[in-house]
Amino acid sequence: MNIIWLRKKILLENMEYLQSIQPQASIFPVLKSNAYGHGLKQITKMLSRTDVPYIAVDSYPEYVVVKKNCTIPMLIL
């Protein structure tokens, strides 16, 4: 079984870097398929204190998980 270590600091630094490339654009993190295998709840908690305008999810069950763990508005794809 593979193990993936997630570092909140690195995730947030990556988001800041991407935002710096296109400062006039907004980043909407897409957390589909269990956040691409990284853990929907864990990634949601990492993003909960950011200033992203929306988080996108692909289904109602994922919406429910994200809703329980942050207050950022969501877009259901």
C-alpha positions, 0 to 999 in steps of 0.5 A: 500500500502506498503512503502519501504525506501531505504538508499543509504549508506546501499545499498553501505555498503552491496555491500562492505560487499559482495565484501569483502567476495569474493574479487577476484570476481566482483559483477554485480548488477541485476536490473530486474523487476523494481529492484525487486520493489525498483525502477529501476531509484532510484537504478540505481542512487544509483549505478551510482557512484560505481565501479561495472564493469557491471549492468545486466538488463532483457530487452531493456526497462530496459536498456533504463532507466538505460542508462539514469541514469548512464554510467556503462556498461550493460549486457542485459539478 
